[in-house]
Amino acid sequence: MSDRCAVVGNPVGHSRSPAIHAQFARQTGEDIVYERIAAPLDGFVAAVESFRASGGRGLNVTVPFKVEAFAYCRHRSKRAAAAGAVNTLAFREDGVHGDNTDGVGLVRDVEQRLGFRLAGARVLMLGAGGAARGVLAPLLDAGVARLVVANRTAARALELAALAGDARASGCGFEVLASSASAQAGEGFDLVVNATSAGLDDAAPEVDDAVYAGAPLAYDMVYGARPTAFMRQAAARGCARVSDGLGMLVEQAAESFFVWRGVRPQTGPVYRLLREEIGAQA
């Protein structure tokens, strides 16, 4: 009997995770089926418990339940603890294990697919919400020289600063700004990451033009059939290269697959297939 895995969220109908994991299963010979679970906003735990009781082995968790999933877990990985959020649940004999694969997905996509070296890089991250939480520690672990987080509200920025822990002690120049990125204009960044939700509405974050000028790479954590508003903005204002987050989606899924199955699938073929499918829908 095939092992059951799924993605749980609200909404979840748009998720490409079933297609991704179906490709991983065929590629590796692992016997799993992967479903979508649309949980009510006030019914996350009930939905997870029902899936677990029916024999479910693993869950991916998407918006808006990642923080609730963190609280639900009995065991948490170091990267989940650093993020304060969980996007991968594994049901084992000793309880529920929680992990966060978002950050490693971003790092692998940037370094391996895009060939961008993070060690020593000066990084500006726009936004301090849930997307930023998951990638903060992995960026620091990758050896960035400076990480600046720009956010409109002080509370979110300070919360993210607390999650950074001993970032300064690790040798990284870490700052959180409770403002737009305009305060950092002209200082020069190697990588600008959009972790805001603006792209979901095809909008770009408010950023001073000088932030993009001369930057080698601008990376949007969302993806689409066409370049996002952030990507268009960055390219128009002088950024040398832009990318969306489709590769991050595939890489974080591969890490979740490894957590569940102990096997690492090849991500390149799956990324190319998804890119072709999305492009055909444009």
Secondary structure as a PSIPRED ss2 file (coil, helix, strand):
# PSIPRED VFORMAT (PSIPRED V4.0)

   1 M C   1.000  0.000  0.000
   2 S C   1.000  0.000  0.000
   3 D E   0.000  0.000  1.000
   4 R E   0.000  0.000  1.000
   5 C E   0.000  0.000  1.000
   6 A E   0.000  0.000  1.000
   7 V E   0.000  0.000  1.000
   8 V E   0.000  0.000  1.000
   9 G E   0.000  0.000  1.000
  10 N C   1.000  0.000  0.000
  11 P C   1.000  0.000  0.000
  12 V C   1.000  0.000  0.000
  13 G C   1.000  0.000  0.000
  14 H C   1.000  0.000  0.000
  15 S C   1.000  0.000  0.000
  16 R C   1.000  0.000  0.000
  17 S H   0.000  1.000  0.000
  18 P H   0.000  1.000  0.000
  19 A H   0.000  1.000  0.000
  20 I H   0.000  1.000  0.000
  21 H H   0.000  1.000  0.000
  22 A H   0.000  1.000  0.000
  23 Q H   0.000  1.000  0.000
  24 F H   0.000  1.000  0.000
  25 A H   0.000  1.000  0.000
  26 R H   0.000  1.000  0.000
  27 Q H   0.000  1.000  0.000
  28 T H   0.000  1.000  0.000
  29 G C   1.000  0.000  0.000
  30 E C   1.000  0.000  0.000
  31 D C   1.000  0.000  0.000
  32 I E   0.000  0.000  1.000
  33 V E   0.000  0.000  1.000
  34 Y E   0.000  0.000  1.000
  35 E E   0.000  0.000  1.000
  36 R E   0.000  0.000  1.000
  37 I E   0.000  0.000  1.000
  38 A E   0.000  0.000  1.000
  39 A C   1.000  0.000  0.000
  40 P C   1.000  0.000  0.000
  41 L C   1.000  0.000  0.000
  42 D C   1.000  0.000  0.000
  43 G C   1.000  0.000  0.000
  44 F H   0.000  1.000  0.000
  45 V H   0.000  1.000  0.000
  46 A H   0.000  1.000  0.000
  47 A H   0.000  1.000  0.000
  48 V H   0.000  1.000  0.000
  49 E H   0.000  1.000  0.000
  50 S H   0.000  1.000  0.000
  51 F H   0.000  1.000  0.000
  52 R H   0.000  1.000  0.000
  53 A H   0.000  1.000  0.000
  54 S C   1.000  0.000  0.000
  55 G C   1.000  0.000  0.000
  56 G E   0.000  0.000  1.000
  57 R E   0.000  0.000  1.000
  58 G E   0.000  0.000  1.000
  59 L E   0.000  0.000  1.000
  60 N E   0.000  0.000  1.000
  61 V E   0.000  0.000  1.000
  62 T C   1.000  0.000  0.000
  63 V C   1.000  0.000  0.000
  64 P C   1.000  0.000  0.000
  65 F C   1.000  0.000  0.000
  66 K H   0.000  1.000  0.000
  67 V H   0.000  1.000  0.000
  68 E H   0.000  1.000  0.000
  69 A H   0.000  1.000  0.000
  70 F H   0.000  1.000  0.000
  71 A H   0.000  1.000  0.000
  72 Y H   0.000  1.000  0.000
  73 C C   1.000  0.000  0.000
  74 R C   1.000  0.000  0.000
  75 H E   0.000  0.000  1.000
  76 R E   0.000  0.000  1.000
  77 S C   1.000  0.000  0.000
  78 K H   0.000  1.000  0.000
  79 R H   0.000  1.000  0.000
  80 A H   0.000  1.000  0.000
  81 A H   0.000  1.000  0.000
  82 A H   0.000  1.000  0.000
  83 A H   0.000  1.000  0.000
  84 G C   1.000  0.000  0.000
  85 A C   1.000  0.000  0.000
  86 V C   1.000  0.000  0.000
  87 N C   1.000  0.000  0.000
  88 T E   0.000  0.000  1.000
  89 L E   0.000  0.000  1.000
  90 A E   0.000  0.000  1.000
  91 F E   0.000  0.000  1.000
  92 R E   0.000  0.000  1.000
  93 E C   1.000  0.000  0.000
  94 D C   1.000  0.000  0.000
  95 G E   0.000  0.000  1.000
  96 V E   0.000  0.000  1.000
  97 H E   0.000  0.000  1.000
  98 G E   0.000  0.000  1.000
  99 D E   0.000  0.000  1.000
 100 N C   1.000  0.000  0.000
 101 T C   1.000  0.000  0.000
 102 D H   0.000  1.000  0.000
 103 G H   0.000  1.000  0.000
 104 V H   0.000  1.000  0.000
 105 G H   0.000  1.000  0.000
 106 L H   0.000  1.000  0.000
 107 V H   0.000  1.000  0.000
 108 R H   0.000  1.000  0.000
 109 D H   0.000  1.000  0.000
 110 V H   0.000  1.000  0.000
 111 E H   0.000  1.000  0.000
 112 Q H   0.000  1.000  0.000
 113 R H   0.000  1.000  0.000
 114 L C   1.000  0.000  0.000
 115 G C   1.000  0.000  0.000
 116 F C   1.000  0.000  0.000
 117 R C   1.000  0.000  0.000
 118 L C   1.000  0.000  0.000
 119 A C   1.000  0.000  0.000
 120 G C   1.000  0.000  0.000
 121 A C   1.000  0.000  0.000
 122 R E   0.000  0.000  1.000
 123 V E   0.000  0.000  1.000
 124 L E   0.000  0.000  1.000
 125 M E   0.000  0.000  1.000
 126 L E   0.000  0.000  1.000
 127 G C   1.000  0.000  0.000
 128 A C   1.000  0.000  0.000
 129 G C   1.000  0.000  0.000
 130 G H   0.000  1.000  0.000
 131 A H   0.000  1.000  0.000
 132 A H   0.000  1.000  0.000
 133 R H   0.000  1.000  0.000
 134 G H   0.000  1.000  0.000
 135 V H   0.000  1.000  0.000
 136 L H   0.000  1.000  0.000
 137 A H   0.000  1.000  0.000
 138 P H   0.000  1.000  0.000
 139 L H   0.000  1.000  0.000
 140 L H   0.000  1.000  0.000
 141 D H   0.000  1.000  0.000
 142 A C   1.000  0.000  0.000
 143 G C   1.000  0.000  0.000
 144 V C   1.000  0.000  0.000
 145 A C   1.000  0.000  0.000
 146 R E   0.000  0.000  1.000
 147 L E   0.000  0.000  1.000
 148 V E   0.000  0.000  1.000
 149 V E   0.000  0.000  1.000
 150 A E   0.000  0.000  1.000
 151 N C   1.000  0.000  0.000
 152 R C   1.000  0.000  0.000
 153 T C   1.000  0.000  0.000
 154 A H   0.000  1.000  0.000
 155 A H   0.000  1.000  0.000
 156 R H   0.000  1.000  0.000
 157 A H   0.000  1.000  0.000
 158 L H   0.000  1.000  0.000
 159 E H   0.000  1.000  0.000
 160 L H   0.000  1.000  0.000
 161 A H   0.000  1.000  0.000
 162 A H   0.000  1.000  0.000
 163 L H   0.000  1.000  0.000
 164 A C   1.000  0.000  0.000
 165 G C   1.000  0.000  0.000
 166 D C   1.000  0.000  0.000
 167 A C   1.000  0.000  0.000
 168 R C   1.000  0.000  0.000
 169 A C   1.000  0.000  0.000
 170 S C   1.000  0.000  0.000
 171 G C   1.000  0.000  0.000
 172 C C   1.000  0.000  0.000
 173 G E   0.000  0.000  1.000
 174 F E   0.000  0.000  1.000
 175 E E   0.000  0.000  1.000
 176 V E   0.000  0.000  1.000
 177 L E   0.000  0.000  1.000
 178 A C   1.000  0.000  0.000
 179 S C   1.000  0.000  0.000
 180 S C   1.000  0.000  0.000
 181 A H   0.000  1.000  0.000
 182 S H   0.000  1.000  0.000
 183 A H   0.000  1.000  0.000
 184 Q H   0.000  1.000  0.000
 185 A C   1.000  0.000  0.000
 186 G C   1.000  0.000  0.000
 187 E C   1.000  0.000  0.000
 188 G C   1.000  0.000  0.000
 189 F C   1.000  0.000  0.000
 190 D C   1.000  0.000  0.000
 191 L E   0.000  0.000  1.000
 192 V E   0.000  0.000  1.000
 193 V E   0.000  0.000  1.000
 194 N E   0.000  0.000  1.000
 195 A C   1.000  0.000  0.000
 196 T C   1.000  0.000  0.000
 197 S C   1.000  0.000  0.000
 198 A H   0.000  1.000  0.000
 199 G H   0.000  1.000  0.000
 200 L H   0.000  1.000  0.000
 201 D H   0.000  1.000  0.000
 202 D C   1.000  0.000  0.000
 203 A C   1.000  0.000  0.000
 204 A C   1.000  0.000  0.000
 205 P C   1.000  0.000  0.000
 206 E C   1.000  0.000  0.000
 207 V C   1.000  0.000  0.000
 208 D C   1.000  0.000  0.000
 209 D H   0.000  1.000  0.000
 210 A H   0.000  1.000  0.000
 211 V H   0.000  1.000  0.000
 212 Y H   0.000  1.000  0.000
 213 A C   1.000  0.000  0.000
 214 G C   1.000  0.000  0.000
 215 A C   1.000  0.000  0.000
 216 P C   1.000  0.000  0.000
 217 L E   0.000  0.000  1.000
 218 A E   0.000  0.000  1.000
 219 Y E   0.000  0.000  1.000
 220 D E   0.000  0.000  1.000
 221 M C   1.000  0.000  0.000
 222 V C   1.000  0.000  0.000
 223 Y C   1.000  0.000  0.000
 224 G C   1.000  0.000  0.000
 225 A C   1.000  0.000  0.000
 226 R C   1.000  0.000  0.000
 227 P C   1.000  0.000  0.000
 228 T C   1.000  0.000  0.000
 229 A H   0.000  1.000  0.000
 230 F H   0.000  1.000  0.000
 231 M H   0.000  1.000  0.000
 232 R H   0.000  1.000  0.000
 233 Q H   0.000  1.000  0.000
 234 A H   0.000  1.000  0.000
 235 A H   0.000  1.000  0.000
 236 A H   0.000  1.000  0.000
 237 R C   1.000  0.000  0.000
 238 G C   1.000  0.000  0.000
 239 C C   1.000  0.000  0.000
 240 A C   1.000  0.000  0.000
 241 R C   1.000  0.000  0.000
 242 V E   0.000  0.000  1.000
 243 S E   0.000  0.000  1.000
 244 D C   1.000  0.000  0.000
 245 G C   1.000  0.000  0.000
 246 L H   0.000  1.000  0.000
 247 G H   0.000  1.000  0.000
 248 M H   0.000  1.000  0.000
 249 L H   0.000  1.000  0.000
 250 V H   0.000  1.000  0.000
 251 E H   0.000  1.000  0.000
 252 Q H   0.000  1.000  0.000
 253 A H   0.000  1.000  0.000
 254 A H   0.000  1.000  0.000
 255 E H   0.000  1.000  0.000
 256 S H   0.000  1.000  0.000
 257 F H   0.000  1.000  0.000
 258 F H   0.000  1.000  0.000
 259 V H   0.000  1.000  0.000
 260 W H   0.000  1.000  0.000
 261 R H   0.000  1.000  0.000
 262 G C   1.000  0.000  0.000
 263 V C   1.000  0.000  0.000
 264 R C   1.000  0.000  0.000
 265 P C   1.000  0.000  0.000
 266 Q C   1.000  0.000  0.000
 267 T C   1.000  0.000  0.000
 268 G H   0.000  1.000  0.000
 269 P H   0.000  1.000  0.000
 270 V H   0.000  1.000  0.000
 271 Y H   0.000  1.000  0.000
 272 R H   0.000  1.000  0.000
 273 L H   0.000  1.000  0.000
 274 L H   0.000  1.000  0.000
 275 R H   0.000  1.000  0.000
 276 E H   0.000  1.000  0.000
 277 E H   0.000  1.000  0.000
 278 I H   0.000  1.000  0.000
 279 G H   0.000  1.000  0.000
 280 A H   0.000  1.000  0.000
 281 Q C   1.000  0.000  0.000
 282 A C   1.000  0.000  0.000
